């Protein structure tokens, strides 16, 4: 029920739900959005005026974030940029909130660059996914990202920080502010929460030093929604799948003749399902779970029942979901595949230039 409501609300906030009832509901929510937007403007002004204090770290900080609620592909972009920096011989540390983990609210090292020290249940799915899939990457969690950075300096001595989901985290100063916008609906229906997807008014985008439009169609030459700010176009592609129990990767196109159950506990599961269908997959059933779902025994039992009743050959989900499914019964785990999401940037020159200018300072 919760996932169904969230899905409905996202469609409403994206402007894809129309009709008298939906317009009436928006009419109720919009008056709530106005004071929310005002509070966000006031908060930004207080930081800019020095009334609220922003802290610095002794190493450069690159913020990667968005202005809407979830679903812009932050994790693969963070992995992409981390890889670029690591290949230059830099020691890179990600600072993450650790949302959804049992250690949320505390400061802890997830990975020291050579070993993953915490589980996904402890640190949250996104920090664990970055730590376990990007070789050599350090990851530290903490709701206070400045304190997390100081811990990283003391224990890990990184050369540079990546502030994950940091566009609104103005308590920490950043040297490069990267804003991600979904190319399909960059601002949703244009309203702030709760009537729309915006975390803060659209004018906040002007704080960005670089915009990356995510989920662009191949060879998309769309114009920037923010004139004067450098922009890159990035596309996300589901390329292959690996079994939850290990083994050689499978190309998604090789599964076209199989019956597939697709499930996901992410912000926009329907985008994931559409990506699978684009590979010609026969989705006999789909299941949407809440974002950052913890996969309770009841969830797992329901998943097993649906796999059996649908006659699915495989159940496919995201890598982000996969980090929380290590405890599945063996019979079910053997049917679960994790689809790998890769990112490519059509022309990375603006990003490369911004990184080069930062590192030369």
C-alpha positions as CSV (number, residue, x, y, z in Angstrom):
1,X,0.0,0.0,0.0
2,X,2.8,2.4,0.9
3,X,4.7,1.8,-2.4
4,X,1.4,2.2,-4.3
5,X,0.7,5.5,-2.6
6,X,4.3,6.8,-3.3
7,X,4.0,5.8,-6.9
8,X,0.7,7.6,-7.2
9,X,2.2,10.7,-5.6
10,X,5.2,10.7,-7.8
11,X,3.0,10.7,-10.9
12,X,0.9,13.5,-9.4
13,X,4.1,15.5,-8.6
14,X,5.5,14.8,-12.0
15,X,2.4,16.2,-13.7
16,X,1.5,12.9,-15.4
17,X,-1.7,12.4,-13.5
18,X,-4.5,14.7,-14.8
19,X,-8.3,14.8,-14.3
20,X,-10.6,16.6,-11.8
21,X,-9.7,14.6,-8.7
22,X,-6.0,15.0,-9.2
23,X,-6.3,18.8,-9.9
24,X,-8.5,19.0,-6.7
25,X,-5.8,17.2,-4.7
26,X,-3.1,19.5,-6.1
27,X,-5.3,22.5,-5.1
28,X,-5.1,21.1,-1.5
29,X,-1.4,20.5,-1.5
30,X,-0.2,23.7,-3.3
31,X,-1.0,26.0,-0.3
32,X,1.3,23.7,1.8
33,X,4.1,24.0,-0.8
34,X,4.2,27.8,-0.6
35,X,5.4,28.1,3.1
36,X,7.8,25.2,2.5
37,X,9.4,27.0,-0.4
38,X,9.6,30.2,1.6
39,X,11.4,28.4,4.5
40,X,13.9,26.9,2.0
41,X,14.6,30.3,0.5
42,X,15.1,31.7,4.0
43,X,17.4,28.9,4.9
44,X,19.6,29.4,1.8
45,X,19.7,33.2,2.5
46,X,20.8,32.5,6.1
47,X,23.8,30.4,4.9
48,X,24.7,32.9,2.2
49,X,24.5,35.8,4.8
50,X,26.6,33.9,7.3
51,X,23.8,33.7,9.8
52,X,24.1,29.9,9.6
53,X,27.6,28.7,9.4
54,X,29.2,26.5,6.7
55,X,32.2,24.5,7.7
56,X,35.2,23.7,5.5
57,X,37.4,20.6,5.1
58,X,41.2,20.7,4.4
59,X,40.7,18.9,1.1
60,X,38.6,19.8,-2.0
61,X,34.9,18.9,-1.7
62,X,32.8,18.0,-4.8
63,X,29.1,17.9,-4.1
64,X,26.8,15.6,-6.2
65,X,23.1,16.1,-5.7
66,X,19.7,17.1,-7.1
67,X,16.9,19.4,-6.5
68,X,14.1,16.9,-6.7
69,X,13.1,14.0,-4.5
70,X,15.0,10.8,-5.5
71,X,15.4,9.0,-8.8
72,X,18.0,11.1,-10.8
73,X,20.7,8.5,-10.8
74,X,23.0,10.0,-8.2
75,X,24.8,6.7,-7.2
76,X,26.0,5.8,-10.7
77,X,27.1,9.4,-11.4
78,X,29.0,9.4,-8.0
79,X,30.6,6.1,-9.0
80,X,31.6,7.5,-12.5
81,X,33.2,10.6,-11.0
82,X,34.9,8.6,-8.3
83,X,36.4,6.3,-10.9
84,X,37.7,9.3,-12.9
85,X,39.5,10.7,-9.8
86,X,40.8,7.3,-8.7
87,X,42.4,6.7,-12.1
88,X,44.3,9.9,-11.6
89,X,46.0,8.4,-8.6
90,X,43.9,10.3,-6.0
91,X,42.6,8.9,-2.7
92,X,38.9,9.6,-2.9
93,X,36.5,9.5,0.1
94,X,32.7,9.7,-0.3
95,X,30.8,11.4,2.5
96,X,27.2,10.0,2.8
97,X,24.4,10.4,5.2
98,X,23.9,6.6,5.5
99,X,20.2,6.9,5.1
100,X,18.2,3.7,6.0
101,X,21.1,2.0,7.9
102,X,21.0,1.0,11.5
103,X,24.0,3.3,12.1
104,X,22.2,6.4,10.6
105,X,22.9,9.3,12.8
106,X,26.4,8.1,13.8
107,X,29.7,8.6,12.1
108,X,31.5,5.5,10.8
109,X,33.9,4.3,8.2
110,X,32.2,2.0,5.6
111,X,35.3,1.3,3.5
112,X,38.9,2.2,4.0
113,X,39.7,1.8,0.3
114,X,40.8,-1.8,0.6
115,X,38.1,-3.5,2.7
116,X,34.4,-2.9,3.3
117,X,33.9,-2.7,7.0
118,X,30.1,-2.5,7.4
119,X,27.1,-4.3,6.0
120,X,24.4,-2.7,3.9
121,X,22.0,-3.1,6.9
122,X,24.4,-1.0,9.0
123,X,25.4,1.8,6.6
124,X,22.5,1.9,4.1
125,X,22.2,0.5,0.6
126,X,23.8,3.4,-1.4
127,X,27.0,3.8,0.7
128,X,27.5,0.0,0.7
129,X,26.9,-0.2,-3.1
130,X,29.6,2.5,-3.7
131,X,32.0,0.9,-1.3
132,X,31.6,-2.6,-2.7
133,X,31.6,-1.8,-6.5
134,X,34.2,1.0,-6.9
135,X,37.6,-0.5,-6.2
136,X,39.8,1.7,-3.9
137,X,37.0,4.0,-2.9
138,X,36.7,5.2,0.7
139,X,33.3,5.7,2.2
140,X,32.3,7.4,5.4
141,X,28.8,7.9,6.7
142,X,27.5,10.6,9.0
143,X,24.5,12.9,9.2
144,X,27.0,15.7,10.0
145,X,29.1,15.5,6.8
146,X,31.7,17.9,8.3
147,X,32.3,15.6,11.2
148,X,32.4,12.6,8.8
149,X,35.0,14.4,6.8
150,X,37.2,15.1,9.8
151,X,37.0,11.4,10.7
152,X,38.1,10.6,7.2
153,X,41.0,13.0,7.4
154,X,42.2,11.5,10.7
155,X,41.8,7.8,9.7
156,X,42.1,7.7,5.9
157,X,43.9,10.9,4.8
158,X,42.0,11.3,1.4
159,X,43.1,13.7,-1.3
160,X,39.5,14.7,-2.2
161,X,35.9,14.3,-1.0
162,X,32.7,13.5,-2.8
163,X,29.7,14.8,-1.0
164,X,26.9,12.3,-1.9
165,X,23.4,13.9,-2.2
166,X,24.8,17.1,-1.0
167,X,23.1,19.9,-2.9
168,X,21.0,20.9,0.1
169,X,23.7,20.1,2.7
170,X,25.0,23.7,3.0
171,X,26.6,23.1,6.4
172,X,29.6,21.9,4.4
173,X,31.3,24.2,1.9
174,X,32.0,22.7,-1.5
175,X,34.6,23.6,-4.1
176,X,32.5,22.2,-7.0
177,X,28.7,22.0,-6.9
178,X,27.3,19.4,-9.4
179,X,23.5,19.3,-9.9
180,X,21.8,16.4,-11.5
181,X,18.5,16.9,-13.4
182,X,16.4,14.2,-14.9
183,X,16.2,15.0,-18.6
184,X,12.6,13.7,-18.8
185,X,11.1,15.9,-16.1
186,X,13.9,18.0,-14.5
187,X,11.6,19.9,-12.2
188,X,8.5,17.6,-12.0
189,X,5.3,19.7,-12.1
190,X,7.3,22.8,-11.0
191,X,6.0,22.9,-7.4
192,X,7.9,22.2,-4.2
193,X,7.0,19.5,-1.7
194,X,4.4,18.3,-1.0
195,X,2.6,19.3,-4.2
196,X,5.7,18.6,-6.4
197,X,9.0,16.9,-6.4
198,X,11.2,20.0,-5.8
199,X,13.2,20.0,-2.5
200,X,13.6,23.8,-2.8
201,X,12.6,26.4,-5.3
202,X,13.9,26.2,-8.9
203,X,16.0,29.3,-8.4
204,X,18.3,27.2,-6.1
205,X,19.7,25.7,-9.3
206,X,21.8,28.8,-9.7
207,X,24.1,27.6,-7.0
208,X,25.3,24.8,-9.4
209,X,28.7,25.0,-11.0
210,X,27.9,22.2,-13.4
211,X,24.6,20.5,-14.5
212,X,24.5,16.8,-15.6
213,X,21.2,15.9,-17.3
214,X,20.6,12.2,-16.5
215,X,18.6,9.6,-18.3
216,X,19.0,11.3,-21.6
217,X,18.1,9.3,-24.7
218,X,21.1,8.4,-26.8
219,X,22.5,11.4,-28.8
220,X,20.1,13.8,-27.0
221,X,21.1,17.3,-27.9
222,X,18.5,19.0,-25.6
223,X,19.2,22.5,-24.5
224,X,20.2,23.4,-20.9
225,X,17.3,24.3,-18.6
226,X,19.8,26.7,-16.9
227,X,21.5,29.0,-19.4
228,X,25.0,30.1,-18.5
229,X,25.8,27.0,-16.4
230,X,28.0,24.3,-18.1
231,X,26.1,21.1,-18.9
232,X,26.7,17.4,-19.7
233,X,24.2,14.9,-21.0
234,X,24.4,11.4,-19.4
235,X,22.5,8.3,-20.4
236,X,21.8,5.3,-18.2
237,X,21.8,1.8,-19.6
238,X,21.0,-1.6,-18.3
239,X,23.7,-3.8,-19.8
240,X,24.0,-7.2,-18.1
241,X,22.8,-9.1,-15.1
242,X,24.6,-11.2,-12.5
243,X,23.2,-13.9,-10.3
244,X,22.7,-13.1,-6.7
245,X,24.7,-16.3,-6.0
246,X,27.5,-15.4,-8.3
247,X,28.7,-16.7,-11.7
248,X,29.3,-15.2,-15.1
249,X,27.2,-12.2,-16.2
250,X,24.3,-12.6,-18.5
251,X,23.5,-10.1,-21.3
252,X,19.9,-8.9,-20.8
253,X,19.1,-9.5,-24.4
254,X,19.7,-13.2,-23.9
255,X,16.8,-13.4,-21.5
256,X,14.1,-12.4,-24.0
257,X,12.6,-15.8,-24.2
258,X,12.3,-16.1,-20.4
259,X,9.5,-15.3,-18.1
260,X,10.7,-12.4,-15.8
261,X,9.4,-11.0,-12.5
262,X,10.9,-7.6,-12.0
263,X,10.9,-5.9,-8.6
264,X,12.6,-2.9,-7.1
265,X,12.7,-0.7,-3.9
266,X,14.0,2.5,-5.5
267,X,12.6,6.0,-6.0
268,X,11.4,5.3,-9.6
269,X,10.9,1.6,-10.1
270,X,8.9,2.1,-13.3
271,X,11.9,3.6,-15.0
272,X,13.7,0.3,-14.1
273,X,10.9,-1.8,-15.5
274,X,10.8,0.3,-18.7
275,X,14.5,-0.3,-19.1
276,X,14.0,-4.0,-18.9
277,X,11.2,-3.9,-21.5
278,X,13.5,-1.9,-23.8
279,X,15.6,-5.1,-23.9
280,X,12.6,-7.1,-25.1
281,X,12.0,-8.8,-21.8
282,X,8.7,-10.5,-21.0
283,X,7.8,-9.1,-17.6
284,X,5.0,-11.4,-16.3
285,X,4.8,-9.5,-13.1
286,X,6.3,-6.3,-11.5
287,X,6.5,-5.4,-7.8
288,X,7.2,-1.9,-6.5
289,X,8.6,-1.6,-2.9
290,X,9.3,1.6,-1.0
291,X,12.6,3.4,-1.7
292,X,15.4,2.0,0.5
293,X,13.2,-1.0,1.3
294,X,14.7,-3.2,4.1
295,X,13.1,-6.5,2.7
296,X,11.4,-7.9,5.8
297,X,10.7,-11.7,6.1
298,X,7.1,-10.8,5.0
299,X,8.5,-9.0,1.8
300,X,10.7,-12.0,1.0
301,X,7.8,-14.5,1.5
302,X,5.6,-12.4,-0.7
303,X,8.3,-12.3,-3.4
304,X,8.8,-16.1,-3.2
305,X,5.0,-16.6,-3.6
306,X,4.8,-14.3,-6.6
307,X,7.8,-16.0,-8.3
308,X,6.0,-19.3,-7.8
309,X,2.5,-18.2,-8.9
310,X,3.7,-16.3,-11.9
311,X,5.9,-19.2,-13.2
312,X,8.8,-16.8,-13.6
313,X,12.1,-18.2,-14.7
314,X,14.0,-15.3,-13.1
315,X,13.3,-12.4,-10.7
316,X,15.3,-9.4,-11.7
317,X,16.1,-6.4,-9.5
318,X,18.6,-3.6,-9.2
319,X,22.1,-3.8,-7.7
320,X,21.0,-1.3,-5.0
321,X,18.3,-3.8,-3.9
322,X,20.7,-6.7,-4.3
323,X,23.0,-5.6,-1.4
324,X,20.1,-6.2,1.0
325,X,19.1,-9.7,-0.3
326,X,22.1,-11.8,0.8
327,X,19.9,-13.6,3.3
328,X,17.4,-15.0,0.8
329,X,16.7,-18.7,0.9
330,X,19.0,-20.6,-1.5
331,X,16.2,-21.7,-3.8
332,X,14.9,-18.2,-4.3
333,X,18.4,-16.6,-4.4
334,X,19.3,-18.9,-7.4
335,X,16.5,-17.2,-9.4
336,X,17.4,-13.6,-8.5
337,X,19.4,-11.6,-11.0
338,X,20.9,-8.1,-10.4
339,X,20.8,-5.8,-13.4
340,X,23.9,-3.6,-13.7
341,X,23.3,0.0,-14.5
342,X,26.0,1.8,-16.4
343,X,26.4,5.5,-17.3
344,X,27.9,7.2,-20.2
345,X,28.4,10.9,-20.9
346,X,28.0,12.1,-24.5
347,X,30.5,14.9,-24.2
348,X,32.4,14.9,-20.8
349,X,34.4,18.0,-21.7
350,X,32.5,20.3,-19.2
351,X,32.9,17.8,-16.4
352,X,36.6,17.1,-17.2
353,X,37.3,20.8,-17.4
354,X,35.6,21.5,-14.0
355,X,37.6,18.7,-12.4
356,X,40.8,19.8,-14.0
357,X,40.3,23.4,-12.8
358,X,39.5,22.2,-9.3
359,X,42.6,20.0,-9.1
360,X,44.9,22.7,-10.4
361,X,44.0,25.1,-7.6
